[in-house]
Amino acid sequence: MHKYLFGVLTLLTAILIVPACKDEHDHHDDTIAPAVTIHTPVENDTISGEVHMEITVTDEGGLHEMDVTVTKDADGTILFSESPTVHDKTEYDFHEHFTPALTEEIPVTLTVTVSDHSDHITTKTVKFKVKP
């Protein structure tokens, strides 16, 4: 009896303590990828000085990771990069500002990539121009 009880307790401890991130979430029924809405900047916008970014991401099953980057179209140089903590949130509003150091107007791309715990990935982009 004691061996059986010890075995059950050991198994329960392993189930409750050991699981990795993906295993601690039961999202087998999650068939919908995260939704990404880029409110600003808008496609083909031209922005002088400070760039203001407003993004909303949602996922009913819970978000896992999010990456936001702004790159120069000409050579892929990263002007801005952030990976906010969105783990297990069902909605996240991203509001950020940055001022690129520029001497001339250049085309850039804002890329937002979001994943959920069911390995669904959504990527949205907006192309715009920035100038000093």
Order of alpha helices (4+ residues) and beta strands (2+ residues): alpha-beta-beta-beta-beta-beta-beta-beta-beta
